[in-house]
Amino acid sequence: MADPAVRPLSVALASALRRAVGLAVGTCVVALLLAAALEGEAAERFATTAYLAAIFLAAVLVINRFFRESASTRPSAVAAFPSFLSYSIGVVIFLSVGATLVSQPGGEVLALFACFALIAVVAAIRCGAVAALNELLVRGGILAAAARYAVLGTVCALGIAALAGGDAAEAFAHIAYRLMIAVALFLTAVLLAPGSVGVRLQRAYERVAATVDRLVRAFVFERTATYAAFAAVAALFVASLMPFGLAEPFAIVAYLCAVGAAVGVAMECRRLRS
């Protein structure tokens, strides 16, 4: 739903509402079909999801009457398959999230709030507000930017925990607690950076980065990724032929090789960027 082009807020909001109408209609129709095809608790979940999608659709249509999207700002025609694929993925995501949330106490309100919050986020992205906020938050270096983003995430998690109920509120409260720990660590790093400890850590990081760059230029990580990928495939093949008790060591080897291949690919991407 995001569009890199910067637009006025009213136009961006109108475009987001227009797309939300299509997704709400698709979610409602698919949820009703699944509710009719299934039985028991699953049918009840999808019926509730369709009911919420209908409420959201009615609210969006009412709000959309106050906004108009000019024809010149509407996106140009694109290929049918990519647009249909993106629309289908959006319907599946909304349907899955809705069916999961309606089973929790207070989940219906949280689902509706999340849908309207998503519209606001898409409109903010299109009008350039998110880019301006990001430019403001990243000032002062990586550590300061990480601390500010952690604070923002903590506030958002606490807000969602206050609105949600049941297990969702507890889960977001745990997320906020962990983010607060991350804020404390980032702020500690910001305070230590100008001192002697921070200078030594910075020099050690620069030496490690220089060593990694030399290895990258020598294509060490490229060969590592290739060998690790072959080893992971071989270990998985052997594990599939072994009994359950004997297959576990080969599965662990395949997992470790996959991690090594991922590291090698990441370092190769570093070389291509530089």
C-alpha atoms as one frame of an Amber mdcrd trajectory, in Angstrom:
protein
   0.000   0.000   0.000   2.999   2.295   0.354   3.896   4.722  -2.399   7.283
   6.426  -2.536   5.810   9.550  -4.154   5.224  12.389  -1.681   1.651  13.697
  -1.754  -0.479  16.160   0.257  -1.965  14.644   3.397  -5.577  14.792   2.165
  -4.681  13.102  -1.123  -2.567  10.458   0.628  -5.377   9.724   3.086  -7.926
   9.458   0.284  -5.719   6.985  -1.579  -5.189   4.891   1.568  -8.933   4.849
   2.256  -9.636   3.776  -1.325  -7.278   0.830  -1.015  -8.672  -0.020   2.428
 -12.171  -0.309   0.921 -10.962  -2.919  -1.571  -9.152  -4.935   1.064 -12.133
  -4.796   3.429 -14.501  -6.045   0.718 -12.170  -8.910  -0.191 -11.633  -9.874
   3.454 -15.388  -9.838   4.138 -16.247 -11.983   1.112 -13.511 -14.565   1.712
 -14.318 -14.744   5.437 -18.013 -15.375   4.686 -17.121 -18.151   2.228 -14.831
 -19.805   4.772 -17.444 -19.461   7.517 -19.991 -21.187   5.279 -17.567 -23.970
   4.324 -16.229 -24.714   7.811 -17.865 -25.820  11.032 -17.464 -25.260  14.747
 -15.069 -22.737  16.248 -13.292 -22.022  12.943 -16.580 -21.042  11.285 -17.411
 -18.749  14.193 -14.012 -17.038  13.959 -14.347 -16.330  10.253 -17.950 -15.159
  10.681 -16.780 -12.695  13.329 -13.970 -11.605  11.022 -16.481 -10.939   8.234
 -18.634  -8.973  10.682 -15.667  -6.823  11.701 -14.668  -6.311   8.058 -18.211
  -5.107   7.297 -18.103  -2.648  10.220 -14.696  -1.395   9.115 -15.925  -1.058
   5.514 -18.934   1.012   6.597 -16.766   3.303   8.716 -14.230   3.771   5.910
 -16.970   4.597   3.399 -18.343   7.245   5.742 -14.904   8.760   6.298 -14.116
   8.581   2.590 -17.014  10.925   1.815 -14.966  13.770   3.325 -11.932  13.103
   1.117 -11.601  13.069  -2.626  -8.645  11.738  -4.605  -8.083  13.647  -7.838
  -7.671  11.604 -11.008  -4.201  13.064 -11.662  -2.844  11.649  -8.411  -4.165
   8.140  -8.859  -1.564   5.480  -9.723  -1.137   4.595 -13.371  -2.231   1.239
 -14.697   0.051  -1.674 -13.921   0.173  -5.313 -14.947  -2.839  -7.305 -13.707
  -0.895 -10.174 -12.171   1.309  -8.184  -9.759  -1.615  -6.006  -8.600  -3.826
  -9.062  -8.117  -1.048 -10.855  -6.282  -0.455  -7.953  -3.902  -4.202  -7.634
  -3.294  -4.497 -11.365  -2.555  -1.590 -11.244  -0.125  -3.204  -8.291   1.654
  -6.518 -10.131   1.989  -4.789 -13.244   3.336  -2.857 -11.197   5.904  -5.934
  -9.310   7.113  -7.984 -12.502   7.195  -5.344 -14.387   9.199  -4.746 -11.573
  11.676  -8.471 -10.955  12.111  -9.269 -14.629  12.695  -6.475 -14.776  15.283
  -7.473 -11.629  17.171 -11.218 -12.340  17.406 -10.524 -15.397  19.567  -9.011
 -13.219  22.309 -10.934 -11.046  24.793 -11.162  -7.537  23.418  -9.554  -8.649
  20.178 -12.314  -7.175  18.018 -11.580  -3.637  19.207  -7.855  -4.195  18.754
  -8.388  -5.459  15.193 -10.438  -2.400  14.212  -7.945  -0.069  15.862  -5.064
  -1.773  14.028  -6.832  -1.333  10.670  -7.413   2.388  11.193  -3.857   2.777
  12.504  -2.569   1.100   9.331  -4.492   3.613   7.198  -2.918   6.458   9.172
   0.556   4.962   8.766   0.132   4.530   4.992  -1.112   8.120   4.649   1.826
   9.369   6.740   4.274   7.466   4.537   2.820   8.890   1.338   2.764  12.486
   2.529   6.391  12.319   3.673   5.773  12.528   7.439   7.495   9.221   8.160
  10.580  10.235   6.165  10.729  13.535   8.068  10.376  11.704  11.396  13.123
   9.279  10.433  15.424  12.163   9.507  14.792  13.695  12.917  15.374  10.455
  14.826  18.633   9.452  13.131  20.477  12.621  14.098  23.425  12.221  16.428
  24.825   8.862  15.310  23.783   5.231  15.267  23.574   4.763  19.037  21.436
   7.837  19.584  19.160   6.846  16.696  18.800   3.311  18.095  17.919   4.737
  21.519  15.268   7.045  20.032  13.723   4.232  17.993  13.690   1.994  21.064
  11.889   4.720  23.024   9.364   5.100  20.181   8.804   1.343  20.119   8.319
   1.295  23.898   5.682   4.016  23.727   3.849   2.227  20.908   3.950  -1.121
  22.729   2.639   0.434  25.952  -0.142   2.163  24.023  -1.210  -1.073  22.350
  -1.043  -2.897  25.706  -3.324  -0.256  27.235  -5.880  -0.691  24.427  -5.664
  -4.469  24.117  -6.958  -6.998  26.558  -6.150 -10.488  27.736  -3.041 -12.212
  26.445  -2.340  -9.511  23.831  -1.927  -6.834  26.528   0.504  -9.025  28.448
   2.510  -9.814  25.327   2.901  -6.141  24.379   3.770  -5.283  27.970   6.621
  -7.804  27.803   7.765  -6.246  24.512   7.745  -2.783  26.100   9.776  -4.105
  29.051  12.445  -5.553  26.762  12.562  -2.353  24.726  13.104  -0.351  27.917
  16.110  -2.556  28.664  17.391  -1.853  25.153  16.900   1.898  25.741  18.979
   1.683  28.908  21.753  -0.171  27.082  21.805   2.280  24.172  21.876   5.293
  26.499  24.727   3.710  28.463  26.630   3.218  25.205  25.969   6.857  24.224
  27.369   8.056  27.555  30.423   5.786  27.328  31.248   6.607  23.708  33.156
   9.894  24.363  35.203   8.354  27.204  38.301   6.189  27.157  36.282   2.969
  27.141  34.270   4.127  24.148  37.408   5.189  22.270  39.020   1.797  22.827
  35.880  -0.002  21.707  35.703   2.201  18.606  39.309   1.418  17.705  38.732
  -2.295  18.253  35.663  -2.130  16.013  37.642  -0.342  13.299  40.354  -3.027
  13.415  37.761  -5.805  13.166  36.018  -4.000  10.294  39.321  -3.587   8.445
  40.067  -7.298   8.860  36.616  -8.224   7.603  37.038  -5.934   4.588  40.326
  -7.620   3.681  38.692 -11.050   3.896  35.741  -9.834   1.823  38.004  -8.486
  -0.918  39.809 -11.833  -0.967  36.436 -13.550  -1.637  36.815 -15.664   1.508
  33.168 -15.237   2.496  31.953 -16.000  -1.019  33.683 -19.383  -0.944  32.497
 -19.924   2.630  28.879 -19.334   1.615  29.199 -21.729  -1.333  30.782 -24.542
   0.693  28.361 -24.034   3.595  25.358 -24.214   1.262  26.588 -27.483  -0.280
  27.298 -28.888   3.186  23.820 -27.896   4.429  22.136 -29.611   1.479  24.236
 -32.730   1.955  23.522 -32.852   5.692  19.784 -32.448   5.110  19.843 -35.213
   2.502  21.625 -37.577   4.895  19.267 -36.602   7.729  16.256 -37.462   5.553
  17.622 -40.991   5.051  18.528 -41.648   8.696  16.191 -42.849  11.468  14.871
 -40.219  13.866  17.489 -40.744  16.556  20.438 -40.613  14.130  19.075 -37.794
  11.975  19.271 -35.113  14.679  23.086 -34.572  14.535  22.949 -34.132  10.770
  20.056 -31.695  11.129  22.110 -29.655  13.613  25.041 -29.636  11.175  22.723
 -28.486   8.386  21.421 -25.676  10.614  24.961 -24.520  11.461  25.961 -24.639
   7.798  22.897 -22.579   6.888  23.921 -19.971   9.469  27.428 -19.913   7.998
  26.035 -19.510   4.502  23.847 -16.616   5.675  26.869 -14.884   7.207  28.842
 -15.387   4.008  26.034 -13.918   1.910  25.772 -10.931   4.242  29.500 -10.245
   3.966  29.311 -10.587   0.190  26.505  -8.022   0.158  28.812  -5.757   2.156
  31.445  -6.090  -0.568  28.935  -5.301  -3.316  27.717  -2.207  -1.484  31.235
  -0.910  -1.047
